[in-house]
Amino acid sequence: MKEKELLEYLIRILLERLNDLYDEAVGFDQFVFGERTAYVECLEIIQEHIDAEKYGLSFNIEGRYPV
């Protein structure tokens, strides 16, 4: 897997997991809070080091996924 493909895959997986965790059916506890926080932090780190628009991350991540 090439670097660009790996980065796209990682971003897609993190966003999918976050969307799943913000689903109303998911209960909220400290573990879920920790997962949300970790995924948001990972995406924010990635966002700071890439062309965010090119990879679909040109939005306020914590605004969309508040922790």
PLY file of the C-alpha trace (Angstrom):
ply
format ascii 1.0
element vertex 67
property float x
property float y
property float z
element edge 66
property int vertex1
property int vertex2
end_header
0.00 0.00 0.00
1.41 3.36 -0.99
1.67 6.31 1.38
-1.27 8.21 -0.13
-3.49 5.11 -0.07
-2.51 4.37 3.52
-3.31 7.92 4.60
-6.69 7.85 2.83
-7.47 4.47 4.43
-6.52 5.69 7.91
-8.63 8.84 7.58
-11.60 6.85 6.28
-11.39 4.34 9.15
-11.08 7.05 11.81
-14.07 8.94 10.41
-16.15 5.75 10.18
-15.34 4.86 13.79
-16.21 8.36 14.96
-19.51 8.31 13.10
-20.30 4.96 14.71
-19.51 6.35 18.17
-21.80 9.34 17.63
-24.68 7.10 16.59
-27.58 7.54 19.01
-27.70 3.78 19.63
-24.22 3.78 21.17
-24.23 4.13 24.94
-21.88 6.66 26.47
-19.33 5.75 29.12
-15.70 6.55 29.91
-14.46 4.03 27.35
-16.51 5.60 24.54
-15.34 9.05 25.66
-11.73 7.86 25.46
-12.25 6.40 22.01
-13.85 9.60 20.73
-11.06 11.71 22.16
-8.33 9.49 20.69
-9.87 9.43 17.21
-10.42 13.20 17.19
-6.84 13.80 18.33
-5.48 11.48 15.63
-7.45 13.25 12.93
-6.35 16.68 14.19
-2.70 15.60 14.11
-3.10 14.27 10.58
-4.95 17.44 9.55
-2.06 19.64 10.72
0.48 17.79 8.57
-1.29 17.25 5.24
-3.18 19.16 2.60
-6.46 18.88 4.52
-8.67 19.84 1.59
-7.09 17.20 -0.64
-7.92 14.49 1.91
-11.38 15.72 2.92
-10.36 17.05 6.32
-10.86 20.77 5.70
-13.35 21.20 8.52
-13.27 21.79 12.27
-12.94 18.21 13.48
-13.71 18.93 17.13
-16.62 21.10 16.02
-18.15 18.19 14.14
-17.16 15.59 16.74
-17.18 17.36 20.12
-15.39 15.57 22.95
0 1
1 2
2 3
3 4
4 5
5 6
6 7
7 8
8 9
9 10
10 11
11 12
12 13
13 14
14 15
15 16
16 17
17 18
18 19
19 20
20 21
21 22
22 23
23 24
24 25
25 26
26 27
27 28
28 29
29 30
30 31
31 32
32 33
33 34
34 35
35 36
36 37
37 38
38 39
39 40
40 41
41 42
42 43
43 44
44 45
45 46
46 47
47 48
48 49
49 50
50 51
51 52
52 53
53 54
54 55
55 56
56 57
57 58
58 59
59 60
60 61
61 62
62 63
63 64
64 65
65 66
